[in-house]
Amino acid sequence: MPIDKKDVELVAQELQNRFNEFKEKNDKRIEAIEAQKGKLSENVETLNAKLSELDALKSSLEE
């Protein structure tokens, strides 16, 4: 059975459609991860500032 050019084009189009769907979902997932990463960075900075304050208080108590 010979392979028809239309069959190849249909398969290629279906692959392209599925890839585009995957890419769209993956891009959204990456954006969500980046947003969460930004929030975590802010939390780490806040915690580091509080740790510095606690270290200063500890030092003053030890004197």
Phi and psi in degrees as GROMACS dihedral restraints (atoms count N, CA, C in turn):
[ dihedral_restraints ]
;  ai    aj    ak    al  type     phi  dphi    fc
    3     4     5     6     1   -72.8    20    10
    4     5     6     7     1   149.6    20    10
    6     7     8     9     1   -86.1    20    10
    7     8     9    10     1   126.1    20    10
    9    10    11    12     1   -85.4    20    10
   10    11    12    13     1   143.1    20    10
   12    13    14    15     1   -58.9    20    10
   13    14    15    16     1   -36.3    20    10
   15    16    17    18     1   -63.9    20    10
   16    17    18    19     1   -37.3    20    10
   18    19    20    21     1   -62.6    20    10
   19    20    21    22     1   -43.6    20    10
   21    22    23    24     1   -63.7    20    10
   22    23    24    25     1   -43.0    20    10
   24    25    26    27     1   -63.5    20    10
   25    26    27    28     1   -39.9    20    10
   27    28    29    30     1   -63.8    20    10
   28    29    30    31     1   -43.3    20    10
   30    31    32    33     1   -64.7    20    10
   31    32    33    34     1   -43.7    20    10
   33    34    35    36     1   -62.3    20    10
   34    35    36    37     1   -41.4    20    10
   36    37    38    39     1   -65.1    20    10
   37    38    39    40     1   -41.7    20    10
   39    40    41    42     1   -63.7    20    10
   40    41    42    43     1   -42.5    20    10
   42    43    44    45     1   -61.5    20    10
   43    44    45    46     1   -42.6    20    10
   45    46    47    48     1   -63.3    20    10
   46    47    48    49     1   -42.5    20    10
   48    49    50    51     1   -62.4    20    10
   49    50    51    52     1   -45.1    20    10
   51    52    53    54     1   -65.6    20    10
   52    53    54    55     1   -38.8    20    10
   54    55    56    57     1   -63.7    20    10
   55    56    57    58     1   -43.4    20    10
   57    58    59    60     1   -62.3    20    10
   58    59    60    61     1   -40.0    20    10
   60    61    62    63     1   -62.8    20    10
   61    62    63    64     1   -45.6    20    10
   63    64    65    66     1   -61.0    20    10
   64    65    66    67     1   -45.5    20    10
   66    67    68    69     1   -61.7    20    10
   67    68    69    70     1   -42.1    20    10
   69    70    71    72     1   -62.4    20    10
   70    71    72    73     1   -47.1    20    10
   72    73    74    75     1   -64.0    20    10
   73    74    75    76     1   -42.0    20    10
   75    76    77    78     1   -66.5    20    10
   76    77    78    79     1   -39.9    20    10
   78    79    80    81     1   -61.6    20    10
   79    80    81    82     1   -41.3    20    10
   81    82    83    84     1   -64.4    20    10
   82    83    84    85     1   -40.5    20    10
   84    85    86    87     1   -63.8    20    10
   85    86    87    88     1   -42.8    20    10
   87    88    89    90     1   -64.7    20    10
   88    89    90    91     1   -41.4    20    10
   90    91    92    93     1   -60.2    20    10
   91    92    93    94     1   -41.8    20    10
   93    94    95    96     1   -65.1    20    10
   94    95    96    97     1   -40.1    20    10
   96    97    98    99     1   -64.3    20    10
   97    98    99   100     1   -43.4    20    10
   99   100   101   102     1   -63.4    20    10
  100   101   102   103     1   -39.4    20    10
  102   103   104   105     1   -64.2    20    10
  103   104   105   106     1   -42.7    20    10
  105   106   107   108     1   -65.6    20    10
  106   107   108   109     1   -37.4    20    10
  108   109   110   111     1   -62.0    20    10
  109   110   111   112     1   -39.9    20    10
  111   112   113   114     1   -63.3    20    10
  112   113   114   115     1   -42.2    20    10
  114   115   116   117     1   -63.9    20    10
  115   116   117   118     1   -41.3    20    10
  117   118   119   120     1   -64.7    20    10
  118   119   120   121     1   -37.5    20    10
  120   121   122   123     1   -62.2    20    10
  121   122   123   124     1   -41.5    20    10
  123   124   125   126     1   -62.5    20    10
  124   125   126   127     1   -43.1    20    10
  126   127   128   129     1   -63.0    20    10
  127   128   129   130     1   -40.3    20    10
  129   130   131   132     1   -64.1    20    10
  130   131   132   133     1   -42.3    20    10
  132   133   134   135     1   -62.2    20    10
  133   134   135   136     1   -42.3    20    10
  135   136   137   138     1   -62.7    20    10
  136   137   138   139     1   -45.5    20    10
  138   139   140   141     1   -64.4    20    10
  139   140   141   142     1   -38.8    20    10
  141   142   143   144     1   -63.9    20    10
  142   143   144   145     1   -39.3    20    10
  144   145   146   147     1   -63.7    20    10
  145   146   147   148     1   -42.8    20    10
  147   148   149   150     1   -66.3    20    10
  148   149   150   151     1   -37.7    20    10
  150   151   152   153     1   -63.5    20    10
  151   152   153   154     1   -39.0    20    10
  153   154   155   156     1   -62.8    20    10
  154   155   156   157     1   -42.4    20    10
  156   157   158   159     1   -61.6    20    10
  157   158   159   160     1   -44.8    20    10
  159   160   161   162     1   -64.4    20    10
  160   161   162   163     1   -39.3    20    10
  162   163   164   165     1   -62.5    20    10
  163   164   165   166     1   -40.8    20    10
  165   166   167   168     1   -64.5    20    10
  166   167   168   169     1   -43.0    20    10
  168   169   170   171     1   -63.8    20    10
  169   170   171   172     1   -41.1    20    10
  171   172   173   174     1   -61.6    20    10
  172   173   174   175     1   -44.5    20    10
  174   175   176   177     1   -61.8    20    10
  175   176   177   178     1   -40.9    20    10
  177   178   179   180     1   -68.6    20    10
  178   179   180   181     1   -32.1    20    10
  180   181   182   183     1   -72.2    20    10
  181   182   183   184     1   -32.3    20    10
  183   184   185   186     1   -75.5    20    10
  184   185   186   187     1   -17.5    20    10
